[in-house]
């Protein structure tokens, strides 16, 4: 537990995934983080990575955090061996494109596309989802190295 001003901030180190989780009730600290361009409230399809992170060459950390929270590693069994696939979905086309472009810029080869939804009920409005996908051992090894 750390203190910023009069309020206590809870900081949890997540060693297993190389991340830090910060919970804070301090308005000044919140305003500082917001000033970096992080959106507040419901983000929906309009979220994107702020230029602050591109300008400071921090996009890799954003991409890693995104995959850690919204991505997955899938192992598909081909006849005699497993075939790895890194994938993620989201409703923000711009955000998914930004993450996809970053991975391609560091040498990974993958796809970006409109995701197909299964079991969609017509009784409610479903926003389109977008997907990034990087197949194969070469992409997995490069992802792990980065």
N, CA, C and O atoms as a GROMACS GRO file, in nm:
protein
  584
    1UNK      N    1   0.086  -0.118   0.000
    1UNK     CA    2   0.000   0.000   0.000
    1UNK      C    3   0.090   0.123   0.000
    1UNK      O    4   0.177   0.137   0.086
    2UNK      N    5   0.068   0.212  -0.095
    2UNK     CA    6   0.144   0.337  -0.104
    2UNK      C    7   0.048   0.452  -0.082
    2UNK      O    8  -0.073   0.436  -0.095
    3UNK      N    9   0.103   0.566  -0.049
    3UNK     CA   10   0.020   0.683  -0.025
    3UNK      C   11   0.057   0.795  -0.121
    3UNK      O   12   0.174   0.833  -0.130
    4UNK      N   13  -0.042   0.847  -0.191
    4UNK     CA   14  -0.027   0.964  -0.276
    4UNK      C   15  -0.116   1.071  -0.215
    4UNK      O   16  -0.238   1.062  -0.225
    5UNK      N   17  -0.057   1.172  -0.152
    5UNK     CA   18  -0.137   1.270  -0.081
    5UNK      C   19  -0.195   1.204   0.042
    5UNK      O   20  -0.123   1.141   0.119
    6UNK      N   21  -0.324   1.220   0.062
    6UNK     CA   22  -0.391   1.163   0.181
    6UNK      C   23  -0.458   1.029   0.154
    6UNK      O   24  -0.503   0.962   0.247
    7UNK      N   25  -0.465   0.990   0.031
    7UNK     CA   26  -0.538   0.868  -0.006
    7UNK      C   27  -0.442   0.751  -0.024
    7UNK      O   28  -0.329   0.768  -0.068
    8UNK      N   29  -0.489   0.632   0.012
    8UNK     CA   30  -0.410   0.511  -0.006
    8UNK      C   31  -0.434   0.453  -0.144
    8UNK      O   32  -0.547   0.452  -0.194
    9UNK      N   33  -0.328   0.405  -0.205
    9UNK     CA   34  -0.334   0.344  -0.337
    9UNK      C   35  -0.291   0.198  -0.321
    9UNK      O   36  -0.188   0.170  -0.261
   10UNK      N   37  -0.370   0.109  -0.374
   10UNK     CA   38  -0.337  -0.033  -0.368
   10UNK      C   39  -0.262  -0.069  -0.496
   10UNK      O   40  -0.312  -0.050  -0.607
   11UNK      N   41  -0.141  -0.122  -0.478
   11UNK     CA   42  -0.060  -0.165  -0.592
   11UNK      C   43  -0.032  -0.314  -0.576
   11UNK      O   44   0.023  -0.358  -0.475
   12UNK      N   45  -0.072  -0.390  -0.677
   12UNK     CA   46  -0.050  -0.534  -0.676
   12UNK      C   47   0.042  -0.570  -0.791
   12UNK      O   48   0.013  -0.539  -0.907
   13UNK      N   49   0.153  -0.634  -0.760
   13UNK     CA   50   0.243  -0.681  -0.864
   13UNK      C   51   0.196  -0.819  -0.908
   13UNK      O   52   0.179  -0.910  -0.826
   14UNK      N   53   0.177  -0.834  -1.036
   14UNK     CA   54   0.136  -0.961  -1.094
   14UNK      C   55   0.257  -1.020  -1.168
   14UNK      O   56   0.268  -1.008  -1.290
   15UNK      N   57   0.346  -1.082  -1.090
   15UNK     CA   58   0.472  -1.132  -1.145
   15UNK      C   59   0.450  -1.235  -1.255
   15UNK      O   60   0.528  -1.240  -1.351
   16UNK      N   61   0.347  -1.316  -1.243
   16UNK     CA   62   0.325  -1.423  -1.340
   16UNK      C   63   0.301  -1.371  -1.481
   16UNK      O   64   0.329  -1.441  -1.578
   17UNK      N   65   0.250  -1.248  -1.493
   17UNK     CA   66   0.226  -1.193  -1.627
   17UNK      C   67   0.301  -1.062  -1.650
   17UNK      O   68   0.277  -0.994  -1.749
   18UNK      N   69   0.392  -1.028  -1.559
   18UNK     CA   70   0.475  -0.909  -1.578
   18UNK      C   71   0.395  -0.780  -1.580
   18UNK      O   72   0.423  -0.691  -1.661
   19UNK      N   73   0.297  -0.768  -1.491
   19UNK     CA   74   0.210  -0.650  -1.489
   19UNK      C   75   0.195  -0.596  -1.347
   19UNK      O   76   0.223  -0.665  -1.249
   20UNK      N   77   0.149  -0.473  -1.340
   20UNK     CA   78   0.119  -0.410  -1.213
   20UNK      C   79  -0.025  -0.359  -1.220
   20UNK      O   80  -0.064  -0.295  -1.318
   21UNK      N   81  -0.103  -0.386  -1.118
   21UNK     CA   82  -0.241  -0.338  -1.110
   21UNK      C   83  -0.244  -0.228  -1.005
   21UNK      O   84  -0.195  -0.245  -0.894
   22UNK      N   85  -0.302  -0.114  -1.042
   22UNK     CA   86  -0.308   0.000  -0.951
   22UNK      C   87  -0.454   0.039  -0.930
   22UNK      O   88  -0.526   0.066  -1.026
   23UNK      N   89  -0.498   0.043  -0.805
   23UNK     CA   90  -0.632   0.090  -0.768
   23UNK      C   91  -0.612   0.214  -0.682
   23UNK      O   92  -0.540   0.210  -0.582
   24UNK      N   93  -0.677   0.322  -0.722
   24UNK     CA   94  -0.656   0.447  -0.649
   24UNK      C   95  -0.785   0.527  -0.635
   24UNK      O   96  -0.864   0.536  -0.729
   25UNK      N   97  -0.807   0.584  -0.516
   25UNK     CA   98  -0.922   0.670  -0.494
   25UNK      C   99  -0.886   0.818  -0.501
   25UNK      O  100  -0.970   0.903  -0.472
   26UNK      N  101  -0.763   0.852  -0.541
   26UNK     CA  102  -0.714   0.989  -0.537
   26UNK      C  103  -0.746   1.062  -0.668
   26UNK      O  104  -0.701   1.021  -0.775
   27UNK      N  105  -0.822   1.171  -0.659
   27UNK     CA  106  -0.865   1.244  -0.777
   27UNK      C  107  -0.747   1.306  -0.852
   27UNK      O  108  -0.747   1.308  -0.975
   28UNK      N  109  -0.647   1.357  -0.781
   28UNK     CA  110  -0.532   1.418  -0.848
   28UNK      C  111  -0.455   1.315  -0.931
   28UNK      O  112  -0.415   1.342  -1.044
   29UNK      N  113  -0.436   1.197  -0.874
   29UNK     CA  114  -0.367   1.090  -0.947
   29UNK      C  115  -0.452   1.046  -1.065
   29UNK      O  116  -0.400   1.025  -1.175
   30UNK      N  117  -0.583   1.032  -1.045
   30UNK     CA  118  -0.675   0.997  -1.153
   30UNK      C  119  -0.665   1.098  -1.267
   30UNK      O  120  -0.657   1.060  -1.384
   31UNK      N  121  -0.665   1.228  -1.232
   31UNK     CA  122  -0.657   1.333  -1.335
   31UNK      C  123  -0.525   1.328  -1.411
   31UNK      O  124  -0.521   1.354  -1.531
   32UNK      N  125  -0.417   1.293  -1.342
   32UNK     CA  126  -0.286   1.283  -1.406
   32UNK      C  127  -0.288   1.170  -1.509
   32UNK      O  128  -0.243   1.188  -1.622
   33UNK      N  129  -0.339   1.054  -1.471
   33UNK     CA  130  -0.347   0.940  -1.563
   33UNK      C  131  -0.440   0.973  -1.679
   33UNK      O  132  -0.412   0.938  -1.794
   34UNK      N  133  -0.550   1.039  -1.650
   34UNK     CA  134  -0.645   1.079  -1.755
   34UNK      C  135  -0.579   1.175  -1.855
   34UNK      O  136  -0.610   1.172  -1.974
   35UNK      N  137  -0.487   1.259  -1.805
   35UNK     CA  138  -0.421   1.356  -1.892
   35UNK      C  139  -0.333   1.290  -1.999
   35UNK      O  140  -0.300   1.353  -2.099
   36UNK      N  141  -0.296   1.164  -1.978
   36UNK     CA  142  -0.217   1.091  -2.078
   36UNK      C  143  -0.304   1.048  -2.196
   36UNK      O  144  -0.251   1.000  -2.297
   37UNK      N  145  -0.434   1.065  -2.185
   37UNK     CA  146  -0.523   1.030  -2.295
   37UNK      C  147  -0.607   0.907  -2.272
   37UNK      O  148  -0.681   0.865  -2.362
   38UNK      N  149  -0.597   0.847  -2.153
   38UNK     CA  150  -0.682   0.731  -2.124
   38UNK      C  151  -0.827   0.775  -2.117
   38UNK      O  152  -0.858   0.872  -2.048
   39UNK      N  153  -0.917   0.708  -2.186
   39UNK     CA  154  -1.058   0.745  -2.181
   39UNK      C  155  -1.120   0.704  -2.047
   39UNK      O  156  -1.074   0.612  -1.981
   40UNK      N  157  -1.224   0.775  -2.010
   40UNK     CA  158  -1.293   0.750  -1.884
   40UNK      C  159  -1.436   0.708  -1.915
   40UNK      O  160  -1.497   0.759  -2.009
   41UNK      N  161  -1.488   0.616  -1.837
   41UNK     CA  162  -1.626   0.572  -1.856
   41UNK      C  163  -1.637   0.465  -1.963
   41UNK      O  164  -1.540   0.396  -1.995
   42UNK      N  165  -1.757   0.453  -2.016
   42UNK     CA  166  -1.784   0.350  -2.115
   42UNK      C  167  -1.710   0.383  -2.246
   42UNK      O  168  -1.727   0.491  -2.302
   43UNK      N  169  -1.628   0.289  -2.292
   43UNK     CA  170  -1.545   0.315  -2.408
   43UNK      C  171  -1.606   0.264  -2.538
   43UNK      O  172  -1.603   0.333  -2.640
   44UNK      N  173  -1.662   0.146  -2.532
   44UNK     CA  174  -1.728   0.090  -2.650
   44UNK      C  175  -1.641   0.086  -2.773
   44UNK      O  176  -1.522   0.057  -2.764
   45UNK      N  177  -1.700   0.115  -2.887
   45UNK     CA  178  -1.626   0.103  -3.013
   45UNK      C  179  -1.533   0.221  -3.041
   45UNK      O  180  -1.464   0.221  -3.143
   46UNK      N  181  -1.530   0.320  -2.954
   46UNK     CA  182  -1.454   0.442  -2.981
   46UNK      C  183  -1.317   0.448  -2.917
   46UNK      O  184  -1.249   0.550  -2.928
   47UNK      N  185  -1.274   0.344  -2.851
   47UNK     CA  186  -1.146   0.347  -2.782
   47UNK      C  187  -1.030   0.328  -2.881
   47UNK      O  188  -1.040   0.252  -2.977
   48UNK      N  189  -0.923   0.399  -2.854
   48UNK     CA  190  -0.801   0.384  -2.934
   48UNK      C  191  -0.682   0.415  -2.844
   48UNK      O  192  -0.698   0.467  -2.734
   49UNK      N  193  -0.564   0.384  -2.892
   49UNK     CA  194  -0.443   0.411  -2.815
   49UNK      C  195  -0.405   0.557  -2.835
   49UNK      O  196  -0.387   0.601  -2.948
   50UNK      N  197  -0.394   0.633  -2.726
   50UNK     CA  198  -0.358   0.776  -2.739
   50UNK      C  199  -0.219   0.796  -2.798
   50UNK      O  200  -0.130   0.713  -2.782
   51UNK      N  201  -0.203   0.908  -2.867
   51UNK     CA  202  -0.075   0.940  -2.932
   51UNK      C  203   0.040   0.949  -2.832
   51UNK      O  204   0.156   0.929  -2.869
   52UNK      N  205   0.010   0.979  -2.706
   52UNK     CA  206   0.112   0.987  -2.602
   52UNK      C  207   0.200   0.862  -2.602
   52UNK      O  208   0.322   0.871  -2.586
   53UNK      N  209   0.140   0.747  -2.619
   53UNK     CA  210   0.212   0.620  -2.613
   53UNK      C  211   0.292   0.592  -2.739
   53UNK      O  212   0.397   0.528  -2.734
   54UNK      N  213   0.244   0.642  -2.852
   54UNK     CA  214   0.322   0.631  -2.976
   54UNK      C  215   0.442   0.726  -2.969
   54UNK      O  216   0.553   0.688  -3.006
   55UNK      N  217   0.418   0.848  -2.923
   55UNK     CA  218   0.523   0.950  -2.917
   55UNK      C  219   0.640   0.908  -2.827
   55UNK      O  220   0.753   0.951  -2.849
   56UNK      N  221   0.612   0.826  -2.729
   56UNK     CA  222   0.716   0.784  -2.633
   56UNK      C  223   0.759   0.638  -2.652
   56UNK      O  224   0.826   0.581  -2.566
   57UNK      N  225   0.721   0.580  -2.765
   57UNK     CA  226   0.757   0.443  -2.800
   57UNK      C  227   0.716   0.344  -2.690
   57UNK      O  228   0.795   0.256  -2.652
   58UNK      N  229   0.593   0.358  -2.640
   58UNK     CA  230   0.541   0.272  -2.534
   58UNK      C  231   0.432   0.178  -2.583
   58UNK      O  232   0.369   0.108  -2.504
   59UNK      N  233   0.409   0.177  -2.713
   59UNK     CA  234   0.299   0.099  -2.769
   59UNK      C  235   0.311  -0.050  -2.738
   59UNK      O  236   0.209  -0.118  -2.724
   60UNK      N  237   0.432  -0.100  -2.727
   60UNK     CA  238   0.452  -0.242  -2.695
   60UNK      C  239   0.392  -0.280  -2.561
   60UNK      O  240   0.339  -0.390  -2.545
   61UNK      N  241   0.400  -0.189  -2.464
   61UNK     CA  242   0.342  -0.217  -2.332
   61UNK      C  243   0.190  -0.220  -2.339
   61UNK      O  244   0.126  -0.301  -2.272
   62UNK      N  245   0.133  -0.132  -2.420
   62UNK     CA  246  -0.012  -0.130  -2.437
   62UNK      C  247  -0.057  -0.259  -2.506
   62UNK      O  248  -0.155  -0.322  -2.466
   63UNK      N  249   0.016  -0.298  -2.611
   63UNK     CA  250  -0.019  -0.422  -2.683
   63UNK      C  251  -0.010  -0.543  -2.590
   63UNK      O  252  -0.096  -0.630  -2.593
   64UNK      N  253   0.096  -0.548  -2.509
   64UNK     CA  254   0.112  -0.661  -2.416
   64UNK      C  255  -0.002  -0.664  -2.314
   64UNK      O  256  -0.056  -0.771  -2.284
   65UNK      N  257  -0.039  -0.549  -2.262
   65UNK     CA  258  -0.150  -0.543  -2.166
   65UNK      C  259  -0.282  -0.582  -2.230
   65UNK      O  260  -0.365  -0.649  -2.168
   66UNK      N  261  -0.302  -0.540  -2.353
   66UNK     CA  262  -0.425  -0.576  -2.424
   66UNK      C  263  -0.435  -0.727  -2.443
   66UNK      O  264  -0.539  -0.786  -2.414
   67UNK      N  265  -0.327  -0.788  -2.490
   67UNK     CA  266  -0.330  -0.933  -2.510
   67UNK      C  267  -0.345  -1.006  -2.377
   67UNK      O  268  -0.412  -1.109  -2.369
   68UNK      N  269  -0.282  -0.953  -2.271
   68UNK     CA  270  -0.293  -1.017  -2.139
   68UNK      C  271  -0.437  -1.016  -2.088
   68UNK      O  272  -0.478  -1.108  -2.017
   69UNK      N  273  -0.514  -0.913  -2.123
   69UNK     CA  274  -0.651  -0.904  -2.071
   69UNK      C  275  -0.756  -0.953  -2.170
   69UNK      O  276  -0.853  -1.017  -2.130
   70UNK      N  277  -0.738  -0.924  -2.299
   70UNK     CA  278  -0.841  -0.955  -2.398
   70UNK      C  279  -0.799  -1.055  -2.504
   70UNK      O  280  -0.877  -1.087  -2.593
   71UNK      N  281  -0.678  -1.103  -2.495
   71UNK     CA  282  -0.629  -1.196  -2.594
   71UNK      C  283  -0.626  -1.338  -2.542
   71UNK      O  284  -0.656  -1.364  -2.426
   72UNK      N  285  -0.589  -1.430  -2.631
   72UNK     CA  286  -0.576  -1.569  -2.588
   72UNK      C  287  -0.477  -1.642  -2.678
   72UNK      O  288  -0.452  -1.603  -2.792
   73UNK      N  289  -0.424  -1.748  -2.624
   73UNK     CA  290  -0.339  -1.841  -2.698
   73UNK      C  291  -0.422  -1.967  -2.717
   73UNK      O  292  -0.468  -2.028  -2.621
   74UNK      N  293  -0.440  -2.004  -2.841
   74UNK     CA  294  -0.520  -2.122  -2.874
   74UNK      C  295  -0.426  -2.226  -2.933
   74UNK      O  296  -0.343  -2.195  -3.018
   75UNK      N  297  -0.440  -2.348  -2.888
   75UNK     CA  298  -0.365  -2.459  -2.946
   75UNK      C  299  -0.463  -2.549  -3.019
   75UNK      O  300  -0.548  -2.613  -2.958
   76UNK      N  301  -0.450  -2.553  -3.150
   76UNK     CA  302  -0.537  -2.636  -3.233
   76UNK      C  303  -0.461  -2.764  -3.265
   76UNK      O  304  -0.346  -2.760  -3.309
   77UNK      N  305  -0.525  -2.875  -3.242
   77UNK     CA  306  -0.457  -3.003  -3.268
   77UNK      C  307  -0.476  -3.041  -3.414
   77UNK      O  308  -0.586  -3.070  -3.459
   78UNK      N  309  -0.363  -3.040  -3.485
   78UNK     CA  310  -0.360  -3.093  -3.620
   78UNK      C  311  -0.332  -3.242  -3.605
   78UNK      O  312  -0.312  -3.287  -3.492
   79UNK      N  313  -0.332  -3.317  -3.709
   79UNK     CA  314  -0.323  -3.463  -3.693
   79UNK      C  315  -0.230  -3.513  -3.582
   79UNK      O  316  -0.273  -3.592  -3.498
   80UNK      N  317  -0.106  -3.469  -3.580
   80UNK     CA  318  -0.015  -3.524  -3.480
   80UNK      C  319   0.055  -3.421  -3.392
   80UNK      O  320   0.137  -3.456  -3.308
   81UNK      N  321   0.022  -3.294  -3.410
   81UNK     CA  322   0.087  -3.192  -3.327
   81UNK      C  323  -0.005  -3.072  -3.308
   81UNK      O  324  -0.105  -3.055  -3.378
   82UNK      N  325   0.032  -2.990  -3.210
   82UNK     CA  326  -0.047  -2.871  -3.181
   82UNK      C  327   0.004  -2.753  -3.263
   82UNK      O  328   0.124  -2.738  -3.286
   83UNK      N  329  -0.089  -2.670  -3.306
   83UNK     CA  330  -0.060  -2.552  -3.387
   83UNK      C  331  -0.104  -2.429  -3.307
   83UNK      O  332  -0.223  -2.415  -3.279
   84UNK      N  333  -0.011  -2.339  -3.270
   84UNK     CA  334  -0.048  -2.225  -3.186
   84UNK      C  335  -0.108  -2.109  -3.265
   84UNK      O  336  -0.078  -2.088  -3.383
   85UNK      N  337  -0.196  -2.034  -3.197
   85UNK     CA  338  -0.258  -1.916  -3.256
   85UNK      C  339  -0.277  -1.812  -3.146
   85UNK      O  340  -0.336  -1.843  -3.042
   86UNK      N  341  -0.229  -1.691  -3.169
   86UNK     CA  342  -0.254  -1.579  -3.078
   86UNK      C  343  -0.369  -1.501  -3.139
   86UNK      O  344  -0.367  -1.468  -3.257
   87UNK      N  345  -0.471  -1.471  -3.058
   87UNK     CA  346  -0.588  -1.402  -3.111
   87UNK      C  347  -0.650  -1.311  -3.007
   87UNK      O  348  -0.628  -1.327  -2.887
   88UNK      N  349  -0.726  -1.215  -3.055
   88UNK     CA  350  -0.800  -1.124  -2.966
   88UNK      C  351  -0.916  -1.064  -3.044
   88UNK      O  352  -0.910  -1.049  -3.166
   89UNK      N  353  -1.021  -1.032  -2.971
   89UNK     CA  354  -1.141  -0.970  -3.028
   89UNK      C  355  -1.173  -0.842  -2.954
   89UNK      O  356  -1.134  -0.824  -2.839
   90UNK      N  357  -1.244  -0.754  -3.020
   90UNK     CA  358  -1.292  -0.633  -2.955
   90UNK      C  359  -1.389  -0.560  -3.045
   90UNK      O  360  -1.394  -0.586  -3.165
   91UNK      N  361  -1.465  -0.467  -2.988
   91UNK     CA  362  -1.563  -0.393  -3.068
   91UNK      C  363  -1.507  -0.263  -3.123
   91UNK      O  364  -1.574  -0.196  -3.202
   92UNK      N  365  -1.386  -0.224  -3.082
   92UNK     CA  366  -1.324  -0.105  -3.137
   92UNK      C  367  -1.235  -0.144  -3.255
   92UNK      O  368  -1.128  -0.201  -3.237
   93UNK      N  369  -1.282  -0.112  -3.374
   93UNK     CA  370  -1.206  -0.144  -3.495
   93UNK      C  371  -1.068  -0.076  -3.492
   93UNK      O  372  -0.968  -0.139  -3.525
   94UNK      N  373  -1.065   0.050  -3.452
   94UNK     CA  374  -0.938   0.124  -3.449
   94UNK      C  375  -0.839   0.060  -3.353
   94UNK      O  376  -0.722   0.041  -3.388
   95UNK      N  377  -0.883   0.025  -3.233
   95UNK     CA  378  -0.793  -0.036  -3.134
   95UNK      C  379  -0.737  -0.169  -3.183
   95UNK      O  380  -0.617  -0.193  -3.173
   96UNK      N  381  -0.821  -0.254  -3.236
   96UNK     CA  382  -0.775  -0.384  -3.284
   96UNK      C  383  -0.678  -0.365  -3.401
   96UNK      O  384  -0.579  -0.438  -3.411
   97UNK      N  385  -0.705  -0.269  -3.488
   97UNK     CA  386  -0.613  -0.240  -3.598
   97UNK      C  387  -0.479  -0.188  -3.546
   97UNK      O  388  -0.374  -0.225  -3.598
   98UNK      N  389  -0.482  -0.104  -3.443
   98UNK     CA  390  -0.358  -0.050  -3.387
   98UNK      C  391  -0.272  -0.162  -3.328
   98UNK      O  392  -0.151  -0.166  -3.351
   99UNK      N  393  -0.334  -0.252  -3.254
   99UNK     CA  394  -0.260  -0.363  -3.194
   99UNK      C  395  -0.205  -0.454  -3.305
   99UNK      O  396  -0.089  -0.494  -3.301
  100UNK      N  397  -0.289  -0.486  -3.402
  100UNK     CA  398  -0.247  -0.569  -3.516
  100UNK      C  399  -0.129  -0.503  -3.588
  100UNK      O  400  -0.030  -0.571  -3.618
  101UNK      N  401  -0.137  -0.375  -3.616
  101UNK     CA  402  -0.029  -0.304  -3.686
  101UNK      C  403   0.101  -0.305  -3.606
  101UNK      O  404   0.209  -0.319  -3.664
  102UNK      N  405   0.089  -0.291  -3.474
  102UNK     CA  406   0.211  -0.296  -3.392
  102UNK      C  407   0.279  -0.431  -3.407
  102UNK      O  408   0.400  -0.437  -3.430
  103UNK      N  409   0.203  -0.540  -3.394
  103UNK     CA  410   0.262  -0.673  -3.403
  103UNK      C  411   0.325  -0.696  -3.542
  103UNK      O  412   0.432  -0.756  -3.552
  104UNK      N  413   0.260  -0.648  -3.646
  104UNK     CA  414   0.319  -0.662  -3.780
  104UNK      C  415   0.446  -0.578  -3.793
  104UNK      O  416   0.539  -0.617  -3.862
  105UNK      N  417   0.450  -0.462  -3.726
  105UNK     CA  418   0.568  -0.376  -3.735
  105UNK      C  419   0.692  -0.437  -3.670
  105UNK      O  420   0.804  -0.397  -3.701
  106UNK      N  421   0.672  -0.532  -3.581
  106UNK     CA  422   0.786  -0.597  -3.515
  106UNK      C  423   0.815  -0.734  -3.577
  106UNK      O  424   0.894  -0.811  -3.522
  107UNK      N  425   0.753  -0.763  -3.691
  107UNK     CA  426   0.789  -0.883  -3.764
  107UNK      C  427   0.690  -0.998  -3.760
  107UNK      O  428   0.713  -1.101  -3.824
  108UNK      N  429   0.582  -0.983  -3.685
  108UNK     CA  430   0.482  -1.091  -3.683
  108UNK      C  431   0.396  -1.081  -3.809
  108UNK      O  432   0.380  -0.973  -3.866
  109UNK      N  433   0.340  -1.193  -3.851
  109UNK     CA  434   0.257  -1.196  -3.970
  109UNK      C  435   0.120  -1.250  -3.932
  109UNK      O  436   0.107  -1.365  -3.892
  110UNK      N  437   0.018  -1.164  -3.946
  110UNK     CA  438  -0.115  -1.207  -3.903
  110UNK      C  439  -0.226  -1.143  -3.983
  110UNK      O  440  -0.202  -1.081  -4.087
  111UNK      N  441  -0.347  -1.158  -3.933
  111UNK     CA  442  -0.465  -1.110  -4.002
  111UNK      C  443  -0.550  -1.023  -3.910
  111UNK      O  444  -0.551  -1.040  -3.788
  112UNK      N  445  -0.622  -0.930  -3.972
  112UNK     CA  446  -0.721  -0.846  -3.904
  112UNK      C  447  -0.849  -0.859  -3.985
  112UNK      O  448  -0.846  -0.847  -4.108
  113UNK      N  449  -0.962  -0.883  -3.918
  113UNK     CA  450  -1.087  -0.896  -3.992
  113UNK      C  451  -1.209  -0.878  -3.902
  113UNK      O  452  -1.198  -0.876  -3.779
  114UNK      N  453  -1.323  -0.865  -3.965
  114UNK     CA  454  -1.450  -0.859  -3.895
  114UNK      C  455  -1.481  -1.000  -3.845
  114UNK      O  456  -1.483  -1.095  -3.923
  115UNK      N  457  -1.505  -1.013  -3.715
  115UNK     CA  458  -1.528  -1.145  -3.656
  115UNK      C  459  -1.672  -1.190  -3.680
  115UNK      O  460  -1.765  -1.110  -3.680
  116UNK      N  461  -1.687  -1.318  -3.701
  116UNK     CA  462  -1.820  -1.377  -3.712
  116UNK      C  463  -1.869  -1.408  -3.572
  116UNK      O  464  -1.792  -1.459  -3.490
  117UNK      N  465  -1.994  -1.379  -3.544
  117UNK     CA  466  -2.052  -1.408  -3.414
  117UNK      C  467  -2.142  -1.530  -3.425
  117UNK      O  468  -2.219  -1.544  -3.520
  118UNK      N  469  -2.132  -1.616  -3.325
  118UNK     CA  470  -2.217  -1.734  -3.320
  118UNK      C  471  -2.337  -1.707  -3.230
  118UNK      O  472  -2.327  -1.630  -3.134
  119UNK      N  473  -2.447  -1.771  -3.260
  119UNK     CA  474  -2.567  -1.765  -3.175
  119UNK      C  475  -2.613  -1.622  -3.146
  119UNK      O  476  -2.644  -1.589  -3.031
  120UNK      N  477  -2.617  -1.539  -3.248
  120UNK     CA  478  -2.662  -1.401  -3.229
  120UNK      C  479  -2.814  -1.399  -3.230
  120UNK      O  480  -2.878  -1.445  -3.324
  121UNK      N  481  -2.871  -1.344  -3.123
  121UNK     CA  482  -3.016  -1.331  -3.114
  121UNK      C  483  -3.056  -1.197  -3.174
  121UNK      O  484  -2.989  -1.096  -3.152
  122UNK      N  485  -3.161  -1.195  -3.248
  122UNK     CA  486  -3.208  -1.071  -3.308
  122UNK      C  487  -3.285  -0.984  -3.208
  122UNK      O  488  -3.332  -0.876  -3.243
  123UNK      N  489  -3.299  -1.030  -3.085
  123UNK     CA  490  -3.376  -0.955  -2.986
  123UNK      C  491  -3.298  -0.839  -2.924
  123UNK      O  492  -3.354  -0.760  -2.848
  124UNK      N  493  -3.170  -0.829  -2.955
  124UNK     CA  494  -3.093  -0.717  -2.904
  124UNK      C  495  -2.990  -0.673  -3.008
  124UNK      O  496  -2.955  -0.749  -3.098
  125UNK      N  497  -2.944  -0.550  -2.996
  125UNK     CA  498  -2.849  -0.494  -3.090
  125UNK      C  499  -2.708  -0.542  -3.055
  125UNK      O  500  -2.660  -0.518  -2.944
  126UNK      N  501  -2.642  -0.609  -3.147
  126UNK     CA  502  -2.508  -0.658  -3.125
  126UNK      C  503  -2.411  -0.577  -3.211
  126UNK      O  504  -2.426  -0.567  -3.333
  127UNK      N  505  -2.313  -0.519  -3.144
  127UNK     CA  506  -2.213  -0.442  -3.217
  127UNK      C  507  -2.119  -0.536  -3.291
  127UNK      O  508  -2.092  -0.646  -3.244
  128UNK      N  509  -2.069  -0.492  -3.405
  128UNK     CA  510  -1.972  -0.576  -3.475
  128UNK      C  511  -1.845  -0.592  -3.392
  128UNK      O  512  -1.806  -0.501  -3.319
  129UNK      N  513  -1.782  -0.707  -3.403
  129UNK     CA  514  -1.656  -0.732  -3.333
  129UNK      C  515  -1.547  -0.752  -3.437
  129UNK      O  516  -1.570  -0.804  -3.546
  130UNK      N  517  -1.428  -0.710  -3.400
  130UNK     CA  518  -1.313  -0.722  -3.488
  130UNK      C  519  -1.211  -0.813  -3.424
  130UNK      O  520  -1.206  -0.828  -3.302
  131UNK      N  521  -1.129  -0.875  -3.507
  131UNK     CA  522  -1.040  -0.979  -3.458
  131UNK      C  523  -0.901  -0.964  -3.519
  131UNK      O  524  -0.885  -0.928  -3.635
  132UNK      N  525  -0.801  -0.992  -3.436
  132UNK     CA  526  -0.666  -1.008  -3.487
  132UNK      C  527  -0.623  -1.150  -3.459
  132UNK      O  528  -0.664  -1.210  -3.359
  133UNK      N  529  -0.541  -1.204  -3.548
  133UNK     CA  530  -0.501  -1.344  -3.534
  133UNK      C  531  -0.362  -1.361  -3.594
  133UNK      O  532  -0.335  -1.319  -3.706
  134UNK      N  533  -0.275  -1.425  -3.516
  134UNK     CA  534  -0.138  -1.455  -3.560
  134UNK      C  535  -0.116  -1.605  -3.541
  134UNK      O  536  -0.112  -1.654  -3.428
  135UNK      N  537  -0.101  -1.676  -3.651
  135UNK     CA  538  -0.090  -1.822  -3.649
  135UNK      C  539   0.055  -1.867  -3.653
  135UNK      O  540   0.140  -1.801  -3.711
  136UNK      N  541   0.080  -1.980  -3.592
  136UNK     CA  542   0.206  -2.050  -3.610
  136UNK      C  543   0.312  -2.030  -3.503
  136UNK      O  544   0.308  -1.935  -3.424
  137UNK      N  545   0.404  -2.123  -3.503
  137UNK     CA  546   0.512  -2.126  -3.404
  137UNK      C  547   0.603  -2.004  -3.416
  137UNK      O  548   0.645  -1.948  -3.314
  138UNK      N  549   0.634  -1.962  -3.538
  138UNK     CA  550   0.722  -1.846  -3.558
  138UNK      C  551   0.665  -1.721  -3.491
  138UNK      O  552   0.737  -1.648  -3.422
  139UNK      N  553   0.535  -1.695  -3.511
  139UNK     CA  554   0.470  -1.581  -3.446
  139UNK      C  555   0.468  -1.595  -3.295
  139UNK      O  556   0.491  -1.498  -3.223
  140UNK      N  557   0.441  -1.715  -3.246
  140UNK     CA  558   0.438  -1.740  -3.102
  140UNK      C  559   0.575  -1.714  -3.040
  140UNK      O  560   0.584  -1.650  -2.936
  141UNK      N  561   0.681  -1.762  -3.102
  141UNK     CA  562   0.816  -1.742  -3.048
  141UNK      C  563   0.854  -1.595  -3.049
  141UNK      O  564   0.914  -1.546  -2.954
  142UNK      N  565   0.821  -1.524  -3.157
  142UNK     CA  566   0.851  -1.380  -3.164
  142UNK      C  567   0.770  -1.303  -3.061
  142UNK      O  568   0.823  -1.214  -2.995
  143UNK      N  569   0.643  -1.337  -3.046
  143UNK     CA  570   0.558  -1.274  -2.944
  143UNK      C  571   0.619  -1.293  -2.804
  143UNK      O  572   0.628  -1.198  -2.726
  144UNK      N  573   0.660  -1.415  -2.774
  144UNK     CA  574   0.719  -1.445  -2.644
  144UNK      C  575   0.850  -1.369  -2.623
  144UNK      O  576   0.877  -1.321  -2.513
  145UNK      N  577   0.928  -1.358  -2.728
  145UNK     CA  578   1.057  -1.287  -2.721
  145UNK      C  579   1.035  -1.138  -2.694
  145UNK      O  580   1.111  -1.076  -2.620
  146UNK      N  581   0.932  -1.082  -2.755
  146UNK     CA  582   0.905  -0.939  -2.739
  146UNK      C  583   0.847  -0.910  -2.601
  146UNK      O  584   0.818  -0.795  -2.570
   0.00000   0.00000   0.00000
